[in-house]
Amino acid sequence: MYKLTYAKRIWIVKQHMNGIPTCRIALSQSITVRTVQSLVKAYNKQGWDALKDHKTGRPETQLNKSAEIIILDLRKRFAYGACRIEQLLKKKGFSISHRQIEKLFLRNGLVEPNIKKQRPRKWVRYELLMPNDMSHTDWTYDPFTQKQLSVYIDDRTRLITSFGLFKRATANNSIALLKESIANYGKPKCVMTDHGSQYYANRKDTKQENTQFRIVLDVLGIKHYLARVNRPQTNGKVERFFLTYKTEYATGTFSCIKDFMKHYNEARPHMSLLYKTPKEVWKELITK
């Protein structure tokens, strides 16, 4: 029935009302006699509105106002995406799909509609087995304090084991944060860095084992792994954290960077950890 346009359905019913035989009407539109009869029957019950196009599939679920308020509050306070909010609500006993949450974002102008939706990329993800198998570290400019921010992040659990804001990104500050990380959560087996001057001597005539950062690692018995040049994905876990920090801290929810780090480690569900927090996964694996 709905392969026909609305105008053709009206024409079919009017032809029937004018006394044209049903078989001739069906033949003229290349449809079955039964289809003509169904259209006429629908018109007799509900009038011309019965011939209009109808949406296929399930009717759209309507969220209640309380759920909408909670979802919009999580979005505005933490800049969480639909999938993360879906999992948070599921833990509290609410079953609302991320598609419904995305539609709510669109209606409220919180996201841009994705006209050309891409297929999911096939990432080659590496992840070591246990906490402290590897730590990642790097530096970035902090736009909120106009200082240099550095962190150490555990490869397996994504736990931020130490962080600091400094006027300059130096080897001494990197070493100080490494020692703080060890004091907080123990010594990692290895540390991955990029080729920044804090970690690596870029002069050809300098031996890497004589650099300040490498000397400290050797004394502590920690291996040093270098990310590939011009390949930030190799050290992607710390790069992704910096993006998360700059996006979610900008909401104005947190009073200081210490509050954000506590939230990230202990309250924020992490997608790659099956929506557990880094602290939860750390405790689970340490106690095994």
N, C-alpha and C positions, 0 to 999 in steps of 0.2 A: 504493500500500500504506500509506503513512504518513499519508494523510488519515484513516485509521481510528484510533481510540484503542486503547490497549493492551488494554483490557477487551474491545473488540469483536473484536480479532484472536484473543484467547483463545476467545471465544464461537464464532467461525467455525470454528476448528480442532476444538473440542469437538463442534460439530454434525456435522462431517465424520467424526469418530471414532464418533459415534452412528449413522452410516449414512445421514444426510440427503443427498439428491442435491446435487451441486455447483451445478447450475443454480438450484435453489431457494434455496440459501444466498446465492448471488450476487444473486439477485433481491430477497431480503429486505434486503440492505444497499446496494442500488443500485450494485453493483460488477460487474466482469467475472468470468467464470469463470476466466480466467487468473490474476486476483489471488488468488482462493481457492486455486488450485493452488499458487501461489508461496508463500503462507502455510503451507500444509501441508508443502510441500517444505522450507521453512526450519525448521519445527518438527521434522521428521524428522531433520534434520542436527544441529541445535544445541539442541533443546529449547525451553522457554518463553522463555529469554533472547533467542532469535532474533526474538521478536515485540515486544521492547521498542523504544521510540523511539530513533532514532539521530540524532546531530548531522549536519547537512548542511554542505557546504563542505569546505574543506581542513582537514586536521588541524592543530592549533596547534603552531607551532614551539617546540621546547624549547631555551632558551639554555643553553650550558654554564656551569659555575660560574665559570670565569675571566672570561668575558664579563660575567656578572652583577656580579662584584666590580669590574671596571673601570667599568661604567655607574653603579653605586651610589656609587663613589668620586667620579666626576665630578659627580654630583648633589649629594653632601654637601659637596664642597670648593668648588664654584663656583655651585651652585644653577642649573645649566644645565637647559633644557627638553629634551624628547625629540628635537625636530628638530635642535637644535644638537649634541646628543650623536651623533645619527645621522651628521651630516656630519663630525664629528671622527673617528669610527670609520672612516668611508669613506676618509678620507685615510690612515689606517693600514692599509688593506686589509681591513677587516671590513665585511661587508654585513649590517647588522641594521636592520630598519625601525623608524621612530619609533613605530609602533603596538605593536610588541613591547616597546619601551622603556617606553612608557606603561603597558602591562600589568604590567611589572616594578615600576614606581613604585607602582601600585595595590596589588600584593601586599605591598609593604613599607611601606604607609601613608605614602608620601612625597607623594602628591597626593590630593585629594578627587575621588571619581567625579563626572563631569559628566553628571548625569541629563538635563538639558534642554540638549542641545548646540545652540548657535546656528549659523546659517549664517555663513560668512565675510563680513565687511563689505567693501564696495567703497570702499577709501580713494582719495582723490584726492591722489596723492603728487607733490610738486614736487621737483625735484632739478636743480641747476645742473650745467654740463658739466665744469668743471675745478676743481682745488684752488684755494683762495683767491678763487673767484668771490664767496663769501659766508661770513662767520662768524656764528655764533649765540652769544649770551652771556646769562647770567642769574645770579641768586643763589638759594641755598636754605640752609635750616638743616641742619647736619651733626649728626645725633644721636650720632655716635660720638666727636666731639671737643667738642660743644656750642659750635661756632663757626659762622661764616658761610662757606659754600663758593661760589666762583664759578669758572666755566670758560669758555673759548672753544673752540668745536667747529666744525670745518670742515663746510660743508654737503654737499659732494660725497663726501668720504671718511669722515666721522664721526670724524676724527682730533682728539683733544684737543690743541690747540696750546699751551695754557697753563692753569694752575689755581692756586688759592691758598686758604688758610684764613685768615680774619681775624676779629678781634673784632667789627668792624662792617662792614656792607655800604655802602660809600661810593663816590662818584664817583672819588676819588683812587685807591682800590684797583682799581676797574674800569679806569682808565686805565693803572695800573701793569701789570696783567695783559695789556692790549692791547699795550703796548710789549714785554712779554716774548714774547708770541705772534709779533709781527713779527720779533723777534730770532731766534726759534727756526725759523720756517717762512716768513717773508716777509709782505708786507703784503697784506691782503685788499682786494678792490675795494669791498666794502660790509660793514656790520655790522648784524645785526638784533637788536633788543632789545624788551622790553615797555615799558610806561609807568612803570616804577619811577623813584623820585626820583634814582637814581644816573645815569640816562640822560636824563630828561625833566623839564621844569619843568611841574608841574601847576597852577600859579597862572595865572589868565587874563591878568594884566597883564604876564607875563614872556615875552620873546621867546625862542623855542627856540634861535636861533643864538647867544644869549648864555650858554647853559648851559655848564658846565665840560666836560662830555663832548663836546658838539657842537663846541666851539671846537677841541679836540684833533683830532677827526675832520676838521674843515675844513682844519686846518693840514697834516694828513697826506694829504689828498686822498682820504678814505674817505667814501663815502656812508652815510647813516644811514637804515635802514628800521625802522619801528615796527610791531609786531604789533597786530592788531585788539584792541580793548578787549573783555575777557571772552571771549577766544577763544584759549586757550593752545595750541591745535593749530597756530596760525600759527608759533609758535616751538617747535614740538613736538619737534624733534631734541634740543634741550638739555634739555627737560622729560623726555624719554624717557631720556636719559643719567642724569639725577638718580635716576630710579626704578631703573635698572639698578645704579647705584652703591650705593644704600641696600639693595637686595635681596641683591646678591652680596657686598658687603663684610661683611654681617652673618654670613656663614658662618664667619668667624674664620680664613680661609685666609691673609689678607694681614696683614703686620706693620704696615704704614702705608699712607696714601693714595697715596704715591709708588709703592709696589709695585703697587697696584691700577691706577693710571693706566698704568704700563708694561705690565701684563697686558692691559688693555683695548685699548691701541694696537697691541701687537705679538703677542699670543697668542690673544686671544679672537676666534673667528670671528663675524662680524656677519651676521645674517640678510639685511638689506637690501643687503649687498655680496656676495650669492651665497656667503656663508660664507667670505669672505676677511677678513683683518684690515684695520683702517684704514691701518696702515703699509704693507701690501702694495699696496693700491689707490693710496695716495698716490705711492709709488715708480713704479708702473706708468704713472700718468698724467703725472707730472712728466718722465719719461724719453721720452715720445712725441715 
